[in-house]
Every structure is written in structure tokens, then in C-alpha cells.
Amino acid sequence: MGLLTDKTIVIFGVANKRSIAWGIAKVAAREGAQLVLGYQNERMGKALNKLIPDLPSPPIIAECDVTNDDLVAAFFETVKKECDGVDGLVHSIATAKREELGGRFRDTSWEGYALSQQVSAYSLISLARGAVPLMTGREASIVCMTYYGAERVVNGYNVMGVAKAALEANTRYLADDLGPEGIRVNAISAGPIKTVSAMGVSGFKSILGTVVERAPLRRNVTQEDVGNTALFLMSDLGRAVTGQTIYVDSGYSILGA
Ligand SMILES: NC(=O)c1ccc[n+]([C@@H]2O[C@H](COP(=O)([O-])OP(=O)(O)OC[C@H]3O[C@@H](n4cnc5c(N)ncnc54)[C@H](O)[C@@H]3O)[C@@H](O)[C@H]2O)c1
């Protein structure tokens, strides 16, 4: 029996096999979860369909662009029809205008700022709102993905650092709001992993190198490392943990000068 046997886990953010969400999906499937995978658009749906045969059992998949609250509501209507309820929600999505992931922070546009907040931070609230009615009586768990650039200045991370700071605050406020209903909300602060989104951050390769050089464990983290921590948070092992940001970063975040 796996740690997630009989649990239904909804995961957002699989774009391809490098996505952190795909690492989490594989670990959750390995541990017996029934998966529901939300994808952004038709193109992502096609990519997802190619990955699905690698899972031990077929997931439910449904389209959902989180910038549209009606689509979020429709997504959870589909989940309601297909599943008895939801035990876990993984938010592994973010976006920013490429030109704002680098250059001078002062040049951040309102449009770019608003977009990164909407997709990368606000959507945790809207997806939670959609999932909560399906989580009643299930000691459910919500997990999102953040990065050290939320709390310290990381060159090039710019507008995304501000969105991640909001996401971490959303995690704490949601944890307090949903705790009385037995629902936990936590963030995983992952070290850098080479994904499509990460490659959009200027200087990303040097960030990977710095971790190998300086982090206590002297290595970069993998999708599976993150997936295993998400597993802990979604399983009963993590049932007293809420409102936290947990670092999966080879210890890089403990370093000073
Ligand atoms: N890769 C890293 O180094 C790293 C480190 C720490 C945290 N993170 C975070 O992990 C999460 C996953 O990113 P990743 O690195 O796996 O990159 P990725 O590009 O593989 O995944 C990003 C996902 O966001 C989805 N998305 C973007 N806009 C959306 C929208 N409007 N509606 C629905 N989905 C949308 C994309 O479809 C994609 O699946 C992000 O929150 C990212 O900030 C990444």
C-alpha cells in the first residue's frame, strides 16, 4: 500500500517531462494516488498526452487557464463529476514576461507585474476556492512551489521574486483560513531546476553552478527530491504541518556571506 493510496490529488503545472509538477505527479502515482492533471491550453494538453503512458494508471485530465475564474470553476465541476472528492491540490505554476526576468527592476511594467501576480500568486487562492468544497472531511493538503528569490534578491528574478513573496504570504493566510476545516497549506521552496520557466530567468545557469559550488550538499536538487517532499506534505505523515515554507534546496538558504 502506498502513502497516497485511495487519495485523489489534483496537480497543476505539467508542461513537459522536465516540469517540477511532472516529478510530483510521478511520485504521487507511485504512491497510489488517483491523479487529476490540469493543463493550461491545447498545446500543453497535447504534450501531457504524450507523457501519460509513463504513469502506472491513467489520470483524469482537464484544461484550465487560471487567468479565467470561470474556467477554474468549470474545471472543478469536471473534477466533482469524475471523483468522490479531493485530498490534495498541487499548485506548480508561474509566469512572467520574459523581458522582466532580467534587466532593471525599476522597469517592471504594471501589466507584467499584474500578470505575474495573477498567475503565480492569486491563482493559489482561486484554485483553493474551487477545491475546498471537494475537500470536506478529508484532512486535505494544498502545496505550492516557491523560490528563495521571494525573500532575498536574486539577480534576474525581479518581478517573479515579488510574486513568490505574495505566494508565500497567501500560503500562510490560506493555512489560517482553511485550518479549521482540517485543510493544510504549505509551500516548497525548491532550489533551481532546469525547466522551461527557469531558463527564462537571465543568468539561470550560473545560479545552478553556485548551488553546486556553495550549498552544504554541493549538488542541485531534482524533480524527484521535490516530489518526495510534496509526498510528505500530501500524505498523513505531514498532517500537523501547515502554513510553512519548506526548503528543498541542498541547504543553500542557510548560507550567509
Ligand atoms: N525550476 C526552478 O528552478 C524552480 C525553483 C523554485 C520554484 N519553481 C516553481 O515551480 C513551479 C513550476 O515551474 P517549473 O520550473 O516546473 O516550470 P514549467 O515551465 O515546467 O511549469 C510552469 C507551468 O505553469 C503553467 N502555467 C503558466 N501559466 C498558466 C496559466 N495561465 N494557467 C495554467 N497554468 C499555467 C504552465 O503551463 C506550466 O505547466 C513554478 O511555480 C516555479 O516558479 C521553479
PDBQT file of the ligand as one rigid body, heavy atoms in Angstrom, charges set to zero:
ROOT
HETATM    1  N1  LIG A 301      12.599  25.397 -11.899  1.00  0.00    +0.000 N 
HETATM    2  C1  LIG A 301      13.038  26.038 -10.838  1.00  0.00    +0.000 C 
HETATM    3  O1  LIG A 301      14.237  26.308 -10.689  1.00  0.00    +0.000 OA
HETATM    4  C2  LIG A 301      12.071  26.419  -9.748  1.00  0.00    +0.000 A 
HETATM    5  C3  LIG A 301      12.565  26.651  -8.454  1.00  0.00    +0.000 A 
HETATM    6  C4  LIG A 301      11.662  27.002  -7.453  1.00  0.00    +0.000 A 
HETATM    7  C5  LIG A 301      10.307  27.109  -7.739  1.00  0.00    +0.000 A 
HETATM    8  N2  LIG A 301       9.873  26.876  -9.024  1.00  0.00    +0.000 N 
HETATM    9  C6  LIG A 301       8.436  26.989  -9.283  1.00  0.00    +0.000 C 
HETATM   10  O2  LIG A 301       7.934  25.723  -9.652  1.00  0.00    +0.000 OA
HETATM   11  C7  LIG A 301       6.727  25.911 -10.380  1.00  0.00    +0.000 C 
HETATM   12  C8  LIG A 301       6.775  25.066 -11.640  1.00  0.00    +0.000 C 
HETATM   13  O3  LIG A 301       7.717  25.601 -12.555  1.00  0.00    +0.000 OA
HETATM   14  P1  LIG A 301       8.701  24.688 -13.423  1.00  0.00    +0.000 P 
HETATM   15  O4  LIG A 301      10.069  25.153 -13.119  1.00  0.00    +0.000 OA
HETATM   16  O5  LIG A 301       8.338  23.269 -13.277  1.00  0.00    +0.000 OA
HETATM   17  O6  LIG A 301       8.407  25.222 -14.903  1.00  0.00    +0.000 OA
HETATM   18  P2  LIG A 301       7.412  24.716 -16.070  1.00  0.00    +0.000 P 
HETATM   19  O7  LIG A 301       7.591  25.723 -17.156  1.00  0.00    +0.000 OA
HETATM   20  O8  LIG A 301       7.663  23.303 -16.407  1.00  0.00    +0.000 OA
HETATM   21  O9  LIG A 301       5.976  24.844 -15.408  1.00  0.00    +0.000 OA
HETATM   22  C9  LIG A 301       5.259  26.053 -15.344  1.00  0.00    +0.000 C 
HETATM   23  C10 LIG A 301       3.799  25.688 -15.535  1.00  0.00    +0.000 C 
HETATM   24  O10 LIG A 301       2.969  26.833 -15.325  1.00  0.00    +0.000 OA
HETATM   25  C11 LIG A 301       1.842  26.651 -16.179  1.00  0.00    +0.000 C 
HETATM   26  N3  LIG A 301       1.113  27.897 -16.385  1.00  0.00    +0.000 N 
HETATM   27  C12 LIG A 301       1.613  29.121 -16.737  1.00  0.00    +0.000 A 
HETATM   28  N4  LIG A 301       0.600  29.993 -16.917  1.00  0.00    +0.000 NA
HETATM   29  C13 LIG A 301      -0.567  29.305 -16.658  1.00  0.00    +0.000 A 
HETATM   30  C14 LIG A 301      -1.939  29.652 -16.707  1.00  0.00    +0.000 A 
HETATM   31  N5  LIG A 301      -2.346  30.885 -17.053  1.00  0.00    +0.000 N 
HETATM   32  N6  LIG A 301      -2.853  28.698 -16.384  1.00  0.00    +0.000 NA
HETATM   33  C15 LIG A 301      -2.479  27.436 -16.051  1.00  0.00    +0.000 A 
HETATM   34  N7  LIG A 301      -1.179  27.048 -15.991  1.00  0.00    +0.000 NA
HETATM   35  C16 LIG A 301      -0.236  27.982 -16.312  1.00  0.00    +0.000 A 
HETATM   36  C17 LIG A 301       2.490  26.182 -17.493  1.00  0.00    +0.000 C 
HETATM   37  O11 LIG A 301       1.522  25.619 -18.352  1.00  0.00    +0.000 OA
HETATM   38  C18 LIG A 301       3.496  25.169 -16.965  1.00  0.00    +0.000 C 
HETATM   39  O12 LIG A 301       2.910  23.902 -16.889  1.00  0.00    +0.000 OA
HETATM   40  C19 LIG A 301       6.595  27.397 -10.610  1.00  0.00    +0.000 C 
HETATM   41  O13 LIG A 301       5.778  27.959  -9.604  1.00  0.00    +0.000 OA
HETATM   42  C20 LIG A 301       8.023  27.880 -10.435  1.00  0.00    +0.000 C 
HETATM   43  O14 LIG A 301       8.118  29.241 -10.107  1.00  0.00    +0.000 OA
HETATM   44  C21 LIG A 301      10.715  26.524 -10.020  1.00  0.00    +0.000 A 
ENDROOT
TORSDOF 0
